[in-house]
Amino acid sequence: MRSDIHPKYQEVLFHDTNADQYFVIRSTATPSATREHDGKEYPYIPLDISSASHPFYTGEQRQTSNEGRVATFNKRFGGFSRGKK
């Protein structure tokens, strides 16, 4: 078996910034930043979303817009009238 062909498998601290949750998971990711968590220093990767904040896992739906796409289009461009050719 060849040596030195596999990436380093280590514990990495993932931080869901949206839910402010921390996860220590073994990964092959090699981030340059480090952060201390529970008295130990880990390689650190911030996340925008994870299972702690994703609506599928939390059961919460976030409504971003009350209007549909057609209503938004009509609101923006409804004042324009067709010109005569």
PDB file with one MODEL, atoms N, CA, C and O in Angstrom:
MODEL        1
ATOM      1  N   MET A   1       0.827  -1.162   0.000  1.00  0.00           N
ATOM      2  CA  MET A   1       0.000   0.000   0.000  1.00  0.00           C
ATOM      3  C   MET A   1       0.892   1.254   0.000  1.00  0.00           C
ATOM      4  O   MET A   1       1.898   1.300   0.708  1.00  0.00           O
ATOM      5  N   ARG A   2       0.519   2.269  -0.798  1.00  0.00           N
ATOM      6  CA  ARG A   2       1.331   3.481  -0.880  1.00  0.00           C
ATOM      7  C   ARG A   2       1.090   4.358   0.342  1.00  0.00           C
ATOM      8  O   ARG A   2      -0.030   4.451   0.846  1.00  0.00           O
ATOM      9  N   SER A   3       2.144   4.992   0.801  1.00  0.00           N
ATOM     10  CA  SER A   3       2.010   5.894   1.947  1.00  0.00           C
ATOM     11  C   SER A   3       1.878   7.335   1.462  1.00  0.00           C
ATOM     12  O   SER A   3       2.255   7.664   0.337  1.00  0.00           O
ATOM     13  N   ASP A   4       1.337   8.182   2.330  1.00  0.00           N
ATOM     14  CA  ASP A   4       1.192   9.621   2.079  1.00  0.00           C
ATOM     15  C   ASP A   4       0.301   9.964   0.889  1.00  0.00           C
ATOM     16  O   ASP A   4       0.539  10.973   0.224  1.00  0.00           O
ATOM     17  N   ILE A   5      -0.720   9.151   0.603  1.00  0.00           N
ATOM     18  CA  ILE A   5      -1.638   9.496  -0.478  1.00  0.00           C
ATOM     19  C   ILE A   5      -2.997   9.945   0.067  1.00  0.00           C
ATOM     20  O   ILE A   5      -3.815  10.487  -0.675  1.00  0.00           O
ATOM     21  N   HIS A   6      -3.235   9.722   1.350  1.00  0.00           N
ATOM     22  CA  HIS A   6      -4.519  10.080   1.934  1.00  0.00           C
ATOM     23  C   HIS A   6      -4.419  11.426   2.652  1.00  0.00           C
ATOM     24  O   HIS A   6      -3.387  11.733   3.249  1.00  0.00           O
ATOM     25  N   PRO A   7      -5.487  12.231   2.597  1.00  0.00           N
ATOM     26  CA  PRO A   7      -5.463  13.511   3.323  1.00  0.00           C
ATOM     27  C   PRO A   7      -5.527  13.281   4.834  1.00  0.00           C
ATOM     28  O   PRO A   7      -5.960  12.226   5.297  1.00  0.00           O
ATOM     29  N   LYS A   8      -5.093  14.275   5.581  1.00  0.00           N
ATOM     30  CA  LYS A   8      -5.097  14.189   7.036  1.00  0.00           C
ATOM     31  C   LYS A   8      -6.539  14.210   7.534  1.00  0.00           C
ATOM     32  O   LYS A   8      -7.313  15.091   7.158  1.00  0.00           O
ATOM     33  N   TYR A   9      -6.898  13.260   8.366  1.00  0.00           N
ATOM     34  CA  TYR A   9      -8.239  13.128   8.932  1.00  0.00           C
ATOM     35  C   TYR A   9      -8.167  13.586  10.382  1.00  0.00           C
ATOM     36  O   TYR A   9      -7.559  12.916  11.217  1.00  0.00           O
ATOM     37  N   GLN A  10      -8.793  14.742  10.688  1.00  0.00           N
ATOM     38  CA  GLN A  10      -8.641  15.351  12.002  1.00  0.00           C
ATOM     39  C   GLN A  10      -9.969  15.908  12.501  1.00  0.00           C
ATOM     40  O   GLN A  10     -10.931  16.024  11.741  1.00  0.00           O
ATOM     41  N   GLU A  11     -10.011  16.247  13.772  1.00  0.00           N
ATOM     42  CA  GLU A  11     -11.191  16.895  14.328  1.00  0.00           C
ATOM     43  C   GLU A  11     -11.184  18.364  13.925  1.00  0.00           C
ATOM     44  O   GLU A  11     -10.169  19.048  14.058  1.00  0.00           O
ATOM     45  N   VAL A  12     -12.336  18.848  13.425  1.00  0.00           N
ATOM     46  CA  VAL A  12     -12.478  20.218  12.958  1.00  0.00           C
ATOM     47  C   VAL A  12     -13.686  20.833  13.641  1.00  0.00           C
ATOM     48  O   VAL A  12     -14.714  20.173  13.798  1.00  0.00           O
ATOM     49  N   LEU A  13     -13.573  22.090  14.047  1.00  0.00           N
ATOM     50  CA  LEU A  13     -14.673  22.825  14.677  1.00  0.00           C
ATOM     51  C   LEU A  13     -15.449  23.564  13.599  1.00  0.00           C
ATOM     52  O   LEU A  13     -14.916  24.460  12.945  1.00  0.00           O
ATOM     53  N   PHE A  14     -16.719  23.184  13.414  1.00  0.00           N
ATOM     54  CA  PHE A  14     -17.614  23.861  12.486  1.00  0.00           C
ATOM     55  C   PHE A  14     -18.550  24.753  13.293  1.00  0.00           C
ATOM     56  O   PHE A  14     -19.080  24.332  14.322  1.00  0.00           O
ATOM     57  N   HIS A  15     -18.753  25.987  12.826  1.00  0.00           N
ATOM     58  CA  HIS A  15     -19.595  26.947  13.542  1.00  0.00           C
ATOM     59  C   HIS A  15     -20.706  27.406  12.615  1.00  0.00           C
ATOM     60  O   HIS A  15     -20.449  28.057  11.602  1.00  0.00           O
ATOM     61  N   ASP A  16     -21.952  27.062  12.964  1.00  0.00           N
ATOM     62  CA  ASP A  16     -23.114  27.559  12.235  1.00  0.00           C
ATOM     63  C   ASP A  16     -23.381  28.972  12.748  1.00  0.00           C
ATOM     64  O   ASP A  16     -23.920  29.147  13.841  1.00  0.00           O
ATOM     65  N   THR A  17     -23.001  29.982  11.958  1.00  0.00           N
ATOM     66  CA  THR A  17     -23.116  31.368  12.403  1.00  0.00           C
ATOM     67  C   THR A  17     -24.560  31.832  12.481  1.00  0.00           C
ATOM     68  O   THR A  17     -24.864  32.771  13.217  1.00  0.00           O
ATOM     69  N   ASN A  18     -25.451  31.199  11.744  1.00  0.00           N
ATOM     70  CA  ASN A  18     -26.861  31.577  11.755  1.00  0.00           C
ATOM     71  C   ASN A  18     -27.540  31.150  13.056  1.00  0.00           C
ATOM     72  O   ASN A  18     -28.328  31.911  13.618  1.00  0.00           O
ATOM     73  N   ALA A  19     -27.247  29.951  13.538  1.00  0.00           N
ATOM     74  CA  ALA A  19     -27.853  29.430  14.768  1.00  0.00           C
ATOM     75  C   ALA A  19     -26.915  29.535  15.963  1.00  0.00           C
ATOM     76  O   ALA A  19     -27.313  29.219  17.084  1.00  0.00           O
ATOM     77  N   ASP A  20     -25.687  29.970  15.749  1.00  0.00           N
ATOM     78  CA  ASP A  20     -24.653  30.065  16.777  1.00  0.00           C
ATOM     79  C   ASP A  20     -24.447  28.727  17.484  1.00  0.00           C
ATOM     80  O   ASP A  20     -24.422  28.660  18.713  1.00  0.00           O
ATOM     81  N   GLN A  21     -24.300  27.674  16.699  1.00  0.00           N
ATOM     82  CA  GLN A  21     -24.044  26.331  17.203  1.00  0.00           C
ATOM     83  C   GLN A  21     -22.660  25.879  16.748  1.00  0.00           C
ATOM     84  O   GLN A  21     -22.225  26.205  15.643  1.00  0.00           O
ATOM     85  N   TYR A  22     -21.979  25.135  17.595  1.00  0.00           N
ATOM     86  CA  TYR A  22     -20.655  24.605  17.287  1.00  0.00           C
ATOM     87  C   TYR A  22     -20.731  23.086  17.192  1.00  0.00           C
ATOM     88  O   TYR A  22     -21.432  22.442  17.972  1.00  0.00           O
ATOM     89  N   PHE A  23     -19.993  22.512  16.216  1.00  0.00           N
ATOM     90  CA  PHE A  23     -19.918  21.076  16.017  1.00  0.00           C
ATOM     91  C   PHE A  23     -18.454  20.693  15.878  1.00  0.00           C
ATOM     92  O   PHE A  23     -17.720  21.317  15.113  1.00  0.00           O
ATOM     93  N   VAL A  24     -18.028  19.685  16.600  1.00  0.00           N
ATOM     94  CA  VAL A  24     -16.690  19.133  16.413  1.00  0.00           C
ATOM     95  C   VAL A  24     -16.875  17.803  15.700  1.00  0.00           C
ATOM     96  O   VAL A  24     -17.430  16.849  16.245  1.00  0.00           O
ATOM     97  N   ILE A  25     -16.391  17.771  14.459  1.00  0.00           N
ATOM     98  CA  ILE A  25     -16.572  16.602  13.598  1.00  0.00           C
ATOM     99  C   ILE A  25     -15.235  16.282  12.950  1.00  0.00           C
ATOM    100  O   ILE A  25     -14.469  17.189  12.625  1.00  0.00           O
ATOM    101  N   ARG A  26     -14.957  15.022  12.765  1.00  0.00           N
ATOM    102  CA  ARG A  26     -13.733  14.634  12.066  1.00  0.00           C
ATOM    103  C   ARG A  26     -13.923  14.884  10.576  1.00  0.00           C
ATOM    104  O   ARG A  26     -14.960  14.547  10.005  1.00  0.00           O
ATOM    105  N   SER A  27     -12.908  15.479   9.955  1.00  0.00           N
ATOM    106  CA  SER A  27     -12.998  15.867   8.561  1.00  0.00           C
ATOM    107  C   SER A  27     -11.609  15.896   7.939  1.00  0.00           C
ATOM    108  O   SER A  27     -10.601  15.939   8.644  1.00  0.00           O
ATOM    109  N   THR A  28     -11.569  15.871   6.609  1.00  0.00           N
ATOM    110  CA  THR A  28     -10.311  16.025   5.885  1.00  0.00           C
ATOM    111  C   THR A  28     -10.075  17.468   5.476  1.00  0.00           C
ATOM    112  O   THR A  28      -9.065  17.768   4.840  1.00  0.00           O
ATOM    113  N   ALA A  29     -10.989  18.372   5.829  1.00  0.00           N
ATOM    114  CA  ALA A  29     -10.813  19.792   5.512  1.00  0.00           C
ATOM    115  C   ALA A  29      -9.596  20.337   6.251  1.00  0.00           C
ATOM    116  O   ALA A  29      -9.318  19.953   7.387  1.00  0.00           O
ATOM    117  N   THR A  30      -8.881  21.232   5.591  1.00  0.00           N
ATOM    118  CA  THR A  30      -7.681  21.819   6.198  1.00  0.00           C
ATOM    119  C   THR A  30      -7.786  23.340   6.186  1.00  0.00           C
ATOM    120  O   THR A  30      -7.161  23.995   5.352  1.00  0.00           O
ATOM    121  N   PRO A  31      -8.566  23.904   7.097  1.00  0.00           N
ATOM    122  CA  PRO A  31      -8.676  25.365   7.154  1.00  0.00           C
ATOM    123  C   PRO A  31      -7.432  25.989   7.767  1.00  0.00           C
ATOM    124  O   PRO A  31      -6.682  25.331   8.488  1.00  0.00           O
ATOM    125  N   SER A  32      -7.225  27.263   7.472  1.00  0.00           N
ATOM    126  CA  SER A  32      -6.057  27.947   8.023  1.00  0.00           C
ATOM    127  C   SER A  32      -6.361  28.574   9.381  1.00  0.00           C
ATOM    128  O   SER A  32      -5.442  28.813  10.165  1.00  0.00           O
ATOM    129  N   ALA A  33      -7.634  28.843   9.674  1.00  0.00           N
ATOM    130  CA  ALA A  33      -8.008  29.461  10.949  1.00  0.00           C
ATOM    131  C   ALA A  33      -8.152  28.405  12.034  1.00  0.00           C
ATOM    132  O   ALA A  33      -8.493  27.254  11.759  1.00  0.00           O
ATOM    133  N   THR A  34      -7.888  28.810  13.267  1.00  0.00           N
ATOM    134  CA  THR A  34      -8.087  27.931  14.420  1.00  0.00           C
ATOM    135  C   THR A  34      -8.881  28.691  15.472  1.00  0.00           C
ATOM    136  O   THR A  34      -8.878  29.922  15.497  1.00  0.00           O
ATOM    137  N   ARG A  35      -9.560  27.950  16.337  1.00  0.00           N
ATOM    138  CA  ARG A  35     -10.333  28.545  17.417  1.00  0.00           C
ATOM    139  C   ARG A  35     -10.382  27.563  18.581  1.00  0.00           C
ATOM    140  O   ARG A  35     -10.398  26.348  18.382  1.00  0.00           O
ATOM    141  N   GLU A  36     -10.404  28.100  19.795  1.00  0.00           N
ATOM    142  CA  GLU A  36     -10.462  27.266  20.987  1.00  0.00           C
ATOM    143  C   GLU A  36     -11.921  26.973  21.328  1.00  0.00           C
ATOM    144  O   GLU A  36     -12.773  27.861  21.301  1.00  0.00           O
ATOM    145  N   HIS A  37     -12.187  25.711  21.649  1.00  0.00           N
ATOM    146  CA  HIS A  37     -13.529  25.272  22.027  1.00  0.00           C
ATOM    147  C   HIS A  37     -13.389  24.196  23.091  1.00  0.00           C
ATOM    148  O   HIS A  37     -12.706  23.193  22.881  1.00  0.00           O
ATOM    149  N   ASP A  38     -14.030  24.401  24.227  1.00  0.00           N
ATOM    150  CA  ASP A  38     -13.976  23.466  25.364  1.00  0.00           C
ATOM    151  C   ASP A  38     -12.540  23.177  25.800  1.00  0.00           C
ATOM    152  O   ASP A  38     -12.199  22.043  26.137  1.00  0.00           O
ATOM    153  N   GLY A  39     -11.708  24.212  25.790  1.00  0.00           N
ATOM    154  CA  GLY A  39     -10.345  24.081  26.274  1.00  0.00           C
ATOM    155  C   GLY A  39      -9.366  23.443  25.311  1.00  0.00           C
ATOM    156  O   GLY A  39      -8.224  23.176  25.685  1.00  0.00           O
ATOM    157  N   LYS A  40      -9.780  23.194  24.087  1.00  0.00           N
ATOM    158  CA  LYS A  40      -8.891  22.586  23.101  1.00  0.00           C
ATOM    159  C   LYS A  40      -8.942  23.414  21.819  1.00  0.00           C
ATOM    160  O   LYS A  40     -10.002  23.926  21.457  1.00  0.00           O
ATOM    161  N   GLU A  41      -7.830  23.547  21.143  1.00  0.00           N
ATOM    162  CA  GLU A  41      -7.776  24.326  19.916  1.00  0.00           C
ATOM    163  C   GLU A  41      -8.006  23.426  18.705  1.00  0.00           C
ATOM    164  O   GLU A  41      -7.364  22.386  18.557  1.00  0.00           O
ATOM    165  N   TYR A  42      -8.936  23.843  17.838  1.00  0.00           N
ATOM    166  CA  TYR A  42      -9.317  23.081  16.652  1.00  0.00           C
ATOM    167  C   TYR A  42      -9.149  23.932  15.401  1.00  0.00           C
ATOM    168  O   TYR A  42      -9.211  25.159  15.474  1.00  0.00           O
ATOM    169  N   PRO A  43      -8.939  23.295  14.259  1.00  0.00           N
ATOM    170  CA  PRO A  43      -9.094  24.023  12.999  1.00  0.00           C
ATOM    171  C   PRO A  43     -10.554  24.469  12.901  1.00  0.00           C
ATOM    172  O   PRO A  43     -11.453  23.727  13.298  1.00  0.00           O
ATOM    173  N   TYR A  44     -10.800  25.680  12.375  1.00  0.00           N
ATOM    174  CA  TYR A  44     -12.123  26.311  12.465  1.00  0.00           C
ATOM    175  C   TYR A  44     -12.677  26.617  11.078  1.00  0.00           C
ATOM    176  O   TYR A  44     -11.990  27.188  10.233  1.00  0.00           O
ATOM    177  N   ILE A  45     -13.957  26.218  10.855  1.00  0.00           N
ATOM    178  CA  ILE A  45     -14.655  26.523   9.609  1.00  0.00           C
ATOM    179  C   ILE A  45     -16.025  27.112   9.952  1.00  0.00           C
ATOM    180  O   ILE A  45     -16.852  26.421  10.547  1.00  0.00           O
ATOM    181  N   PRO A  46     -16.285  28.378   9.588  1.00  0.00           N
ATOM    182  CA  PRO A  46     -17.623  28.951   9.794  1.00  0.00           C
ATOM    183  C   PRO A  46     -18.567  28.509   8.674  1.00  0.00           C
ATOM    184  O   PRO A  46     -18.165  28.413   7.515  1.00  0.00           O
ATOM    185  N   LEU A  47     -19.823  28.243   9.034  1.00  0.00           N
ATOM    186  CA  LEU A  47     -20.838  27.827   8.071  1.00  0.00           C
ATOM    187  C   LEU A  47     -21.991  28.821   8.069  1.00  0.00           C
ATOM    188  O   LEU A  47     -22.316  29.396   9.108  1.00  0.00           O
ATOM    189  N   ASP A  48     -22.608  29.026   6.919  1.00  0.00           N
ATOM    190  CA  ASP A  48     -23.794  29.870   6.838  1.00  0.00           C
ATOM    191  C   ASP A  48     -25.035  29.115   7.285  1.00  0.00           C
ATOM    192  O   ASP A  48     -25.947  29.702   7.869  1.00  0.00           O
ATOM    193  N   ILE A  49     -25.074  27.821   7.014  1.00  0.00           N
ATOM    194  CA  ILE A  49     -26.250  27.024   7.349  1.00  0.00           C
ATOM    195  C   ILE A  49     -25.820  25.587   7.624  1.00  0.00           C
ATOM    196  O   ILE A  49     -24.887  25.076   7.005  1.00  0.00           O
ATOM    197  N   SER A  50     -26.504  24.952   8.549  1.00  0.00           N
ATOM    198  CA  SER A  50     -26.255  23.546   8.869  1.00  0.00           C
ATOM    199  C   SER A  50     -27.586  22.934   9.305  1.00  0.00           C
ATOM    200  O   SER A  50     -28.640  23.552   9.157  1.00  0.00           O
ATOM    201  N   SER A  51     -27.530  21.738   9.831  1.00  0.00           N
ATOM    202  CA  SER A  51     -28.763  21.092  10.286  1.00  0.00           C
ATOM    203  C   SER A  51     -29.383  21.824  11.471  1.00  0.00           C
ATOM    204  O   SER A  51     -30.567  21.641  11.754  1.00  0.00           O
ATOM    205  N   ALA A  52     -28.611  22.644  12.163  1.00  0.00           N
ATOM    206  CA  ALA A  52     -29.142  23.403  13.303  1.00  0.00           C
ATOM    207  C   ALA A  52     -29.991  24.582  12.863  1.00  0.00           C
ATOM    208  O   ALA A  52     -30.815  25.067  13.638  1.00  0.00           O
ATOM    209  N   SER A  53     -29.808  25.058  11.620  1.00  0.00           N
ATOM    210  CA  SER A  53     -30.558  26.229  11.182  1.00  0.00           C
ATOM    211  C   SER A  53     -31.333  26.018   9.881  1.00  0.00           C
ATOM    212  O   SER A  53     -32.084  26.904   9.474  1.00  0.00           O
ATOM    213  N   HIS A  54     -31.175  24.883   9.226  1.00  0.00           N
ATOM    214  CA  HIS A  54     -31.876  24.643   7.965  1.00  0.00           C
ATOM    215  C   HIS A  54     -33.353  24.341   8.232  1.00  0.00           C
ATOM    216  O   HIS A  54     -33.663  23.527   9.101  1.00  0.00           O
ATOM    217  N   PRO A  55     -34.270  24.986   7.497  1.00  0.00           N
ATOM    218  CA  PRO A  55     -35.702  24.785   7.742  1.00  0.00           C
ATOM    219  C   PRO A  55     -36.164  23.338   7.615  1.00  0.00           C
ATOM    220  O   PRO A  55     -37.121  22.948   8.284  1.00  0.00           O
ATOM    221  N   PHE A  56     -35.520  22.535   6.782  1.00  0.00           N
ATOM    222  CA  PHE A  56     -35.915  21.140   6.639  1.00  0.00           C
ATOM    223  C   PHE A  56     -35.735  20.376   7.942  1.00  0.00           C
ATOM    224  O   PHE A  56     -36.570  19.542   8.291  1.00  0.00           O
ATOM    225  N   TYR A  57     -34.657  20.650   8.663  1.00  0.00           N
ATOM    226  CA  TYR A  57     -34.362  19.939   9.906  1.00  0.00           C
ATOM    227  C   TYR A  57     -35.026  20.576  11.120  1.00  0.00           C
ATOM    228  O   TYR A  57     -35.365  19.876  12.074  1.00  0.00           O
ATOM    229  N   THR A  58     -35.216  21.891  11.099  1.00  0.00           N
ATOM    230  CA  THR A  58     -35.806  22.567  12.249  1.00  0.00           C
ATOM    231  C   THR A  58     -37.321  22.554  12.221  1.00  0.00           C
ATOM    232  O   THR A  58     -37.962  22.717  13.260  1.00  0.00           O
ATOM    233  N   GLY A  59     -37.908  22.361  11.034  1.00  0.00           N
ATOM    234  CA  GLY A  59     -39.358  22.370  10.911  1.00  0.00           C
ATOM    235  C   GLY A  59     -39.937  23.768  10.820  1.00  0.00           C
ATOM    236  O   GLY A  59     -41.156  23.923  10.747  1.00  0.00           O
ATOM    237  N   GLU A  60     -39.101  24.777  10.821  1.00  0.00           N
ATOM    238  CA  GLU A  60     -39.554  26.160  10.713  1.00  0.00           C
ATOM    239  C   GLU A  60     -39.391  26.634   9.279  1.00  0.00           C
ATOM    240  O   GLU A  60     -38.347  26.428   8.660  1.00  0.00           O
ATOM    241  N   GLN A  61     -40.419  27.263   8.762  1.00  0.00           N
ATOM    242  CA  GLN A  61     -40.342  27.841   7.434  1.00  0.00           C
ATOM    243  C   GLN A  61     -40.171  29.339   7.555  1.00  0.00           C
ATOM    244  O   GLN A  61     -40.890  29.994   8.309  1.00  0.00           O
ATOM    245  N   ARG A  62     -39.231  29.877   6.823  1.00  0.00           N
ATOM    246  CA  ARG A  62     -39.008  31.315   6.822  1.00  0.00           C
ATOM    247  C   ARG A  62     -39.610  31.886   5.557  1.00  0.00           C
ATOM    248  O   ARG A  62     -39.275  31.465   4.450  1.00  0.00           O
ATOM    249  N   GLN A  63     -40.485  32.830   5.724  1.00  0.00           N
ATOM    250  CA  GLN A  63     -41.135  33.425   4.575  1.00  0.00           C
ATOM    251  C   GLN A  63     -40.349  34.674   4.180  1.00  0.00           C
ATOM    252  O   GLN A  63     -40.253  35.627   4.954  1.00  0.00           O
ATOM    253  N   THR A  64     -39.798  34.663   2.985  1.00  0.00           N
ATOM    254  CA  THR A  64     -38.979  35.777   2.549  1.00  0.00           C
ATOM    255  C   THR A  64     -39.784  36.833   1.812  1.00  0.00           C
ATOM    256  O   THR A  64     -39.411  38.006   1.814  1.00  0.00           O
ATOM    257  N   SER A  65     -40.882  36.435   1.184  1.00  0.00           N
ATOM    258  CA  SER A  65     -41.656  37.397   0.417  1.00  0.00           C
ATOM    259  C   SER A  65     -43.129  37.012   0.469  1.00  0.00           C
ATOM    260  O   SER A  65     -43.476  35.834   0.375  1.00  0.00           O
ATOM    261  N   ASN A  66     -43.977  37.996   0.617  1.00  0.00           N
ATOM    262  CA  ASN A  66     -45.415  37.739   0.639  1.00  0.00           C
ATOM    263  C   ASN A  66     -46.011  37.728  -0.762  1.00  0.00           C
ATOM    264  O   ASN A  66     -47.119  37.231  -0.968  1.00  0.00           O
ATOM    265  N   GLU A  67     -45.288  38.265  -1.705  1.00  0.00           N
ATOM    266  CA  GLU A  67     -45.796  38.346  -3.065  1.00  0.00           C
ATOM    267  C   GLU A  67     -45.169  37.271  -3.931  1.00  0.00           C
ATOM    268  O   GLU A  67     -44.058  36.806  -3.676  1.00  0.00           O
ATOM    269  N   GLY A  68     -45.909  36.888  -4.963  1.00  0.00           N
ATOM    270  CA  GLY A  68     -45.377  35.925  -5.910  1.00  0.00           C
ATOM    271  C   GLY A  68     -44.495  36.610  -6.925  1.00  0.00           C
ATOM    272  O   GLY A  68     -44.345  37.832  -6.905  1.00  0.00           O
ATOM    273  N   ARG A  69     -43.913  35.831  -7.808  1.00  0.00           N
ATOM    274  CA  ARG A  69     -43.012  36.374  -8.812  1.00  0.00           C
ATOM    275  C   ARG A  69     -43.740  37.263  -9.806  1.00  0.00           C
ATOM    276  O   ARG A  69     -43.213  38.299 -10.212  1.00  0.00           O
ATOM    277  N   VAL A  70     -44.949  36.869 -10.205  1.00  0.00           N
ATOM    278  CA  VAL A  70     -45.710  37.663 -11.170  1.00  0.00           C
ATOM    279  C   VAL A  70     -46.117  38.991 -10.555  1.00  0.00           C
ATOM    280  O   VAL A  70     -46.035  40.029 -11.212  1.00  0.00           O
ATOM    281  N   ALA A  71     -46.555  38.970  -9.302  1.00  0.00           N
ATOM    282  CA  ALA A  71     -46.947  40.209  -8.634  1.00  0.00           C
ATOM    283  C   ALA A  71     -45.759  41.146  -8.477  1.00  0.00           C
ATOM    284  O   ALA A  71     -45.902  42.360  -8.628  1.00  0.00           O
ATOM    285  N   THR A  72     -44.611  40.607  -8.181  1.00  0.00           N
ATOM    286  CA  THR A  72     -43.407  41.427  -8.069  1.00  0.00           C
ATOM    287  C   THR A  72     -43.043  42.038  -9.415  1.00  0.00           C
ATOM    288  O   THR A  72     -42.664  43.207  -9.482  1.00  0.00           O
ATOM    289  N   PHE A  73     -43.156  41.258 -10.486  1.00  0.00           N
ATOM    290  CA  PHE A  73     -42.883  41.767 -11.825  1.00  0.00           C
ATOM    291  C   PHE A  73     -43.848  42.888 -12.187  1.00  0.00           C
ATOM    292  O   PHE A  73     -43.436  43.937 -12.682  1.00  0.00           O
ATOM    293  N   ASN A  74     -45.136  42.662 -11.938  1.00  0.00           N
ATOM    294  CA  ASN A  74     -46.134  43.682 -12.258  1.00  0.00           C
ATOM    295  C   ASN A  74     -45.945  44.944 -11.428  1.00  0.00           C
ATOM    296  O   ASN A  74     -46.204  46.047 -11.910  1.00  0.00           O
ATOM    297  N   LYS A  75     -45.507  44.795 -10.215  1.00  0.00           N
ATOM    298  CA  LYS A  75     -45.273  45.955  -9.359  1.00  0.00           C
ATOM    299  C   LYS A  75     -44.112  46.793  -9.900  1.00  0.00           C
ATOM    300  O   LYS A  75     -44.162  48.023  -9.877  1.00  0.00           O
ATOM    301  N   ARG A  76     -43.082  46.127 -10.380  1.00  0.00           N
ATOM    302  CA  ARG A  76     -41.918  46.845 -10.897  1.00  0.00           C
ATOM    303  C   ARG A  76     -42.140  47.423 -12.282  1.00  0.00           C
ATOM    304  O   ARG A  76     -41.719  48.547 -12.557  1.00  0.00           O
ATOM    305  N   PHE A  77     -42.798  46.672 -13.161  1.00  0.00           N
ATOM    306  CA  PHE A  77     -42.883  47.066 -14.565  1.00  0.00           C
ATOM    307  C   PHE A  77     -44.316  47.332 -15.027  1.00  0.00           C
ATOM    308  O   PHE A  77     -44.536  47.536 -16.221  1.00  0.00           O
ATOM    309  N   GLY A  78     -45.280  47.337 -14.134  1.00  0.00           N
ATOM    310  CA  GLY A  78     -46.685  47.547 -14.516  1.00  0.00           C
ATOM    311  C   GLY A  78     -46.977  48.942 -15.033  1.00  0.00           C
ATOM    312  O   GLY A  78     -47.938  49.132 -15.778  1.00  0.00           O
ATOM    313  N   GLY A  79     -46.166  49.927 -14.653  1.00  0.00           N
ATOM    314  CA  GLY A  79     -46.401  51.300 -15.086  1.00  0.00           C
ATOM    315  C   GLY A  79     -46.002  51.567 -16.519  1.00  0.00           C
ATOM    316  O   GLY A  79     -46.411  52.570 -17.102  1.00  0.00           O
ATOM    317  N   PHE A  80     -45.201  50.674 -17.099  1.00  0.00           N
ATOM    318  CA  PHE A  80     -44.784  50.857 -18.499  1.00  0.00           C
ATOM    319  C   PHE A  80     -45.921  50.418 -19.405  1.00  0.00           C
ATOM    320  O   PHE A  80     -46.534  49.374 -19.180  1.00  0.00           O
ATOM    321  N   SER A  81     -46.201  51.206 -20.420  1.00  0.00           N
ATOM    322  CA  SER A  81     -47.236  50.819 -21.375  1.00  0.00           C
ATOM    323  C   SER A  81     -46.569  50.482 -22.698  1.00  0.00           C
ATOM    324  O   SER A  81     -45.464  50.938 -22.990  1.00  0.00           O
ATOM    325  N   ARG A  82     -47.239  49.703 -23.467  1.00  0.00           N
ATOM    326  CA  ARG A  82     -46.693  49.304 -24.759  1.00  0.00           C
ATOM    327  C   ARG A  82     -46.745  50.500 -25.706  1.00  0.00           C
ATOM    328  O   ARG A  82     -47.771  51.169 -25.834  1.00  0.00           O
ATOM    329  N   GLY A  83     -45.651  50.744 -26.346  1.00  0.00           N
ATOM    330  CA  GLY A  83     -45.599  51.841 -27.312  1.00  0.00           C
ATOM    331  C   GLY A  83     -46.158  51.425 -28.646  1.00  0.00           C
ATOM    332  O   GLY A  83     -46.176  50.238 -28.972  1.00  0.00           O
ATOM    333  N   LYS A  84     -46.616  52.392 -29.425  1.00  0.00           N
ATOM    334  CA  LYS A  84     -47.147  52.098 -30.766  1.00  0.00           C
ATOM    335  C   LYS A  84     -45.980  51.981 -31.735  1.00  0.00           C
ATOM    336  O   LYS A  84     -44.987  52.701 -31.640  1.00  0.00           O
ATOM    337  N   LYS A  85     -46.131  51.066 -32.653  1.00  0.00           N
ATOM    338  CA  LYS A  85     -45.068  50.842 -33.653  1.00  0.00           C
ATOM    339  C   LYS A  85     -45.312  51.657 -34.875  1.00  0.00           C
ATOM    340  O   LYS A  85     -44.527  51.601 -35.822  1.00  0.00           O
TER     341      LYS A  85
ENDMDL
END
